[in-house]
Amino acid sequence: MTLKGPPNSFGAKPDHLTIYRQWYRQKKPYNLPLPYDMGISRIWNYESNDPVTVKEISTGISADFDLTPLGEEAYNRAYAKFTEQVHGEQAQLAVSWLERQKTLDMMAKRLIQTRKLVRALRHFEWDEAAKLVGFNRSKGRVVTPPEWRTSANKSGGAFLEFHFGWAPTIKEVMRCVDLLSGDWPKPRIRSRAAVTGFHRTFTGSGFSAKSVEFHTSCKRGLQAEIKVSDPNLLLADQMGLVNPLTTVNEVIPYSFLVDWVANLSDYLESFYPFTGVTLVNPVRVNYNISRQFHFYFQHPSRERWWSEQVGVTRITGSFPGPTLRLRRLKPLSVTRAATAASLLLQQVRRGKAPW
């Protein structure tokens, strides 16, 4: 379908709207998702100081901005949400087993330290209690930079110990209890994600100089019916005992830093995406919209207009895995800031001050 825009002074009417649709039909009981494709291109809010100029859709919509990166990022997010609903919050029993000795030694050390601290407090041994918690009760003494750095190292080490030792261990126990006592995935699961972007380009020179602003949005949706084909295998996957790649990645030192900047964990988990379950009638929807503002800012006509291009596609069949990509930079959270500071302090050697 094509619609004309307002005429110029000579009565010429350019094409300002085109709509394309393609769909399929099915027989009763009409319960299967079918492919669908729709595209809309239009020019709206066209203005010009010259009453003769017109703008067609073929020349009024720019394709200089690539939506592929935004679409891949949106799909990765939707895929991660979908798999999380299928498996729930997974436990990492294999990782905990490999790190069991280190965790037990750490917990035993801290429990003994706590016992000594309670005993010192009961007997009013304040110096001994302060020593156990790492405080120095000496008065009238200036703290030198090396001593300050040693204290910071201890504080950073205590934070890392709790963040990567105690807290994960306690969470693993709670996750296992929830998984063993929880229900199976919902019979139908949906997930959605959206990513927006902005880009500006400048082309030409003199009277042909033109600026184009791109306001883009990519949305991705996944939907499927879930059928549990092997409950034992599904439970093993939820416990983190199926995919060896994620286990190896977790036990590598500082591997969590990679997840701050890339979706490596999601990518590795996609190698064994839906173990123990079968996806029935899977369908995914891609929705892209690109709004553009065009402006000939040096031409006497001051020609300017808004254009829009919309694409909707429904695809049936199995879901492809996520694409390995760098994440967008986000504001640093308190936990990440504390973790980064603690790791940095751990790398500073004792007795060698940087100043």
Secondary structure, DSSP 8 states (H G I E B T S, - for coil): -EEE----TT----EEEEEEEEE----TT--S---EEEEEEEEEEEE-SSTT----HHHHS---S--HHHHHHHHHHHHHHHHHHHH-S---HHHHHHTHHHHHHHHHHHHHHHHHHHHHHHTT-HHHHHHHHT-----S----HHHHHHHHHHHHHHHHHIIIIIHHHHHHHHHHHHHHHS----SEEEEEEEEEEEEEEEE--GGG-EEEEEEEEEEEEEEEEEEES-HHHHHHHHTT-S-HHHHHHHHSTTTHHHHHHB-HHHHHHTTSTTTTEEEEEEEEEEEEEEEEEEE-TTSTT--EEEEEEEEEEEEES--------B-------HHHHHHHHHHHHHHS-TT----
